Every structure is written in structure tokens, then in C-alpha cells.
Amino acid sequence: MTKHTASRSDITLPLLIDYVDALLPSLVTQVTAPTTTEHTDESTELLWAVQDNNARLALKSQLKDHVMSKDDDKVADAGTLQPLTLSELIQQPTPERYELACFWLPTLSSELLQQYIPLFMRYRDLYAAHLLIALDNTIDLKPYGFTPFDILSEQSFDVDRVNQNQSPSSDTPSLVSATLWQFNLYDYKQLPNWLNADYWANPENWGKHRW
């Protein structure tokens, strides 16, 4: 078993954007498909978060390039998103809930990280069903319940297609790489065998024993 640093894989912003584009529809389906009664969850589908205004401009530029390479209404909608900075998220009095929150923070230092750990934990526990955080590869989020995610090992994701879309003249932000961490509310803990309806309340013992 290798150390966790050996299992990490670098990810660039264009690759992450393309992955989010592929991932989001499956998350929305996962949440809404079992629902047969009135659905009262008003979660927004996607949040993009960055460190500062400069990072926001770089992300919006990449999202625009991504939209221009597609011919799909949902992707076009994603291109109109307004990324939020970390300070803006902290200042929100009543944060929204999201199906997917994606934090692109490749230049966030380990010193500043400690300032935003409570923010990550709130989105992990309350405000995002699925959370992705891209950080410098020297930073370890395992102590906070996150797992490193090797996106490049996903066979269902066409990495070659993404690489072809990146020209040698791409802006510097698109070439910055980071390690991707994830937390999924729906599969963060494997359910034990006994935790299912067959064992609830022991209906086979009704009328046979006094408990």
C-alpha cells in the first residue's frame, strides 16, 4: 500500500471543468430519481468557488472557452455561473445548498488553509451533497474526512479529448495543476449488512416475545 501522496493525480482547470460537466447530471439524477412525493429541496445544482477576484476572472475565462467548444443548453447555462470567492462565501448570512460544490484553490497556502477549514467543513456537512476541492499537492485533507480522487483513472472520462482541447497557447491558469479531494454525502460511509429494512423492529417477533 503506497502513501496517499503517491496515489494523487494532478488536475488542471480545463480538465476539472470538463469533469464537472460530466459528473453533475449523474448527481442530480441520483438525488431526484427515487423521489415519488413532493420534492421540497431547493438545492442549486452547482457552485464554483475560488480564492480571489483574479482566480474568478481566470475561471470565468475557462468556463467561456468550455461553453464555446460545446453545443448543449445545459453546458451553456453552466457558462453563465458567477463563481464566488472564499471571502464572499464566508460573508453569506444564509448559504445556499448545492448538489455539487467545486473549490478551485491551487495556490492556497497551507497557512491560509487553516482559516478556511471551517468553511470547507460547513459545505461538507450542510451545504453540498458532493464536494470537490482542488489544492496544492503538498496539502493533505484526509484529517478532515476528504479522500484524494484520481480523476485520470476514471475510464468513463475521456481524458484524451480534454487534452486535445488544450492548445499550447493556453493561458497560464489553465496549466496550473492541483490535487483533487472529494466528499460525497451519499457514499461517505459504507452501510453495514444489518442496516436495512429486513431488520428494522424485528417484525417476525411481534406477538411472540415481551421486550
C-alpha positions as CSV (number, residue, x, y, z in Angstrom):
1,M,0.0,0.0,0.0
2,T,1.6,3.3,-1.1
3,K,1.3,6.5,0.8
4,H,-1.6,8.8,-0.1
5,T,0.7,11.3,-1.9
6,A,1.6,8.6,-4.4
7,S,-2.0,7.9,-5.3
8,R,-2.8,11.5,-6.1
9,S,-3.0,12.8,-9.6
10,D,-2.5,16.3,-10.9
11,I,-5.5,18.0,-12.4
12,T,-5.7,21.2,-14.5
13,L,-8.6,23.6,-14.6
14,P,-9.9,22.7,-18.1
15,L,-9.8,19.0,-17.1
16,L,-11.8,19.8,-13.9
17,I,-14.4,21.8,-15.7
18,D,-14.9,19.0,-18.2
19,Y,-15.2,16.5,-15.4
20,V,-17.8,18.7,-13.5
21,D,-19.7,18.9,-16.8
22,A,-19.8,15.1,-17.0
23,L,-20.4,14.5,-13.2
24,L,-23.2,16.9,-12.4
25,P,-26.1,15.3,-14.4
26,S,-25.5,12.0,-12.6
27,L,-25.6,13.7,-9.2
28,V,-28.9,15.4,-10.0
29,T,-30.4,12.1,-11.2
30,Q,-29.1,10.4,-8.1
31,V,-31.0,12.8,-5.9
32,T,-34.2,13.2,-7.8
33,A,-34.8,9.7,-9.3
34,P,-36.1,8.0,-6.1
35,T,-38.4,10.8,-5.2
36,T,-42.1,10.0,-5.8
37,T,-43.6,12.6,-3.5
38,E,-43.4,16.3,-3.5
39,H,-39.8,17.4,-3.7
40,T,-39.1,20.3,-1.3
41,D,-35.3,20.5,-1.6
42,E,-34.5,23.8,-3.3
43,S,-30.8,23.0,-3.8
44,T,-29.0,24.7,-6.6
45,E,-27.1,22.4,-8.9
46,L,-23.6,23.9,-8.9
47,L,-21.3,26.2,-7.0
48,W,-17.8,27.3,-8.3
49,A,-15.6,28.8,-5.6
50,V,-12.2,30.4,-6.0
51,Q,-9.6,32.2,-3.8
52,D,-9.9,35.7,-5.1
53,N,-11.1,38.0,-7.9
54,N,-8.1,37.2,-10.1
55,A,-8.9,33.5,-9.8
56,R,-12.5,34.3,-10.6
57,L,-11.6,36.0,-13.8
58,A,-9.4,33.1,-14.9
59,L,-12.2,30.6,-14.1
60,K,-14.8,32.6,-16.0
61,S,-12.5,32.7,-19.0
62,Q,-12.1,28.9,-18.9
63,L,-15.8,28.4,-18.5
64,K,-16.4,30.6,-21.5
65,D,-13.9,28.6,-23.6
66,H,-15.6,25.4,-22.4
67,V,-19.0,26.7,-23.5
68,M,-17.8,27.8,-26.9
69,S,-16.5,24.3,-27.5
70,K,-19.9,22.7,-26.8
71,D,-23.3,22.8,-28.4
72,D,-25.5,22.0,-25.4
73,D,-28.0,24.1,-23.5
74,K,-27.1,22.7,-20.0
75,V,-23.4,23.4,-20.7
76,A,-24.3,26.9,-21.9
77,D,-26.2,27.5,-18.6
78,A,-23.0,26.5,-16.7
79,G,-21.1,29.2,-18.6
80,T,-23.3,31.9,-17.1
81,L,-22.4,30.9,-13.5
82,Q,-20.9,33.5,-11.3
83,P,-18.0,31.9,-9.2
84,L,-17.8,33.1,-5.6
85,T,-14.7,33.9,-3.7
86,L,-13.9,32.3,-0.3
87,S,-14.5,35.7,1.5
88,E,-17.9,36.0,-0.2
89,L,-18.9,32.5,0.9
90,I,-17.9,33.3,4.5
91,Q,-19.9,36.5,4.5
92,Q,-23.1,34.9,3.2
93,P,-25.7,35.1,6.1
94,T,-27.7,32.2,4.7
95,P,-25.7,30.0,2.4
96,E,-27.5,28.1,-0.4
97,R,-27.5,24.3,-0.7
98,Y,-25.8,22.7,-3.7
99,E,-25.8,19.3,-5.4
100,L,-22.1,19.9,-6.3
101,A,-19.7,22.5,-4.8
102,C,-16.3,22.8,-6.6
103,F,-13.5,24.7,-5.0
104,W,-10.6,25.6,-7.3
105,L,-7.8,26.7,-4.9
106,P,-4.5,25.5,-6.4
107,T,-2.5,28.5,-5.0
108,L,-4.0,28.5,-1.5
109,S,-1.2,28.2,1.0
110,S,-1.2,25.8,3.9
111,E,-1.2,28.8,6.3
112,L,-4.3,30.3,4.8
113,L,-5.9,26.9,4.5
114,Q,-6.5,26.8,8.3
115,Q,-8.5,29.9,8.0
116,Y,-11.0,28.3,5.6
117,I,-11.2,24.8,7.1
118,P,-14.4,25.7,9.0
119,L,-15.9,26.8,5.6
120,F,-15.0,23.5,4.0
121,M,-16.5,21.6,6.9
122,R,-19.8,23.5,6.7
123,Y,-20.1,22.8,3.0
124,R,-19.1,19.2,3.6
125,D,-21.7,18.7,6.3
126,L,-24.5,21.0,5.4
127,Y,-24.4,22.8,2.1
128,A,-23.2,20.4,-0.6
129,A,-24.2,16.8,-1.4
130,H,-20.9,16.4,-3.3
131,L,-17.8,18.5,-2.6
132,L,-14.7,18.8,-4.7
133,I,-11.6,20.7,-3.6
134,A,-8.5,21.3,-5.7
135,L,-5.5,22.2,-3.7
136,D,-1.7,22.3,-4.0
137,N,-0.4,18.7,-3.9
138,T,1.5,19.4,-0.6
139,I,-1.8,19.9,1.3
140,D,-3.5,16.9,2.9
141,L,-7.2,16.9,3.6
142,K,-7.5,13.4,4.9
143,P,-7.7,14.5,8.6
144,Y,-10.8,16.4,7.6
145,G,-12.7,13.5,6.1
146,F,-11.8,14.0,2.5
147,T,-10.4,11.5,0.1
148,P,-7.9,12.1,-2.8
149,F,-9.6,11.5,-6.1
150,D,-7.6,10.3,-9.1
151,I,-9.8,11.7,-11.8
152,L,-7.4,10.5,-14.5
153,S,-8.1,6.8,-13.6
154,E,-11.8,7.1,-14.4
155,Q,-12.3,5.1,-17.6
156,S,-15.6,6.7,-18.3
157,F,-14.0,10.1,-18.7
158,D,-12.4,10.9,-22.0
159,V,-9.1,12.5,-20.9
160,D,-7.6,12.4,-24.4
161,R,-10.5,14.6,-25.7
162,V,-9.8,17.1,-22.9
163,N,-6.1,17.2,-23.7
164,Q,-6.8,17.8,-27.4
165,N,-8.9,20.8,-26.4
166,Q,-6.0,22.5,-24.7
167,S,-3.8,24.3,-27.1
168,P,-0.1,25.1,-26.5
169,S,-1.1,28.8,-26.4
170,S,-3.5,28.3,-23.4
171,D,-3.3,30.9,-20.6
172,T,-1.1,30.1,-17.6
173,P,-4.1,29.5,-15.2
174,S,-5.2,26.5,-17.3
175,L,-1.7,24.9,-16.9
176,V,-1.7,25.2,-13.1
177,S,-2.2,21.7,-11.6
178,A,-3.6,20.7,-8.3
179,T,-4.6,17.6,-6.3
180,L,-8.4,16.9,-6.2
181,W,-10.1,15.9,-3.0
182,Q,-13.7,14.8,-2.6
183,F,-16.5,14.2,-0.2
184,N,-19.8,12.6,-1.3
185,L,-22.6,12.8,1.2
186,Y,-24.3,9.7,-0.2
187,D,-21.4,7.3,-0.1
188,Y,-19.0,8.6,2.6
189,K,-19.8,5.6,4.8
190,Q,-20.4,2.1,3.7
191,L,-23.6,0.7,5.3
192,P,-23.3,-2.4,7.4
193,N,-25.2,-5.5,6.3
194,W,-27.7,-5.3,9.2
195,L,-28.8,-1.7,8.4
196,N,-31.7,-2.5,6.1
197,A,-35.5,-2.7,6.4
198,D,-35.4,-6.5,6.9
199,Y,-34.0,-6.0,10.4
200,W,-36.0,-2.9,11.5
201,A,-38.2,-3.5,14.5
202,N,-37.9,-7.3,14.2
203,P,-41.4,-7.8,12.8
204,E,-41.1,-11.6,12.9
205,N,-41.1,-11.4,16.7
206,W,-44.3,-9.4,17.1
207,G,-46.6,-11.2,19.4
208,K,-44.0,-13.8,20.4
209,H,-41.9,-12.1,23.0
210,R,-42.2,-9.4,25.6
211,W,-39.3,-6.9,25.2
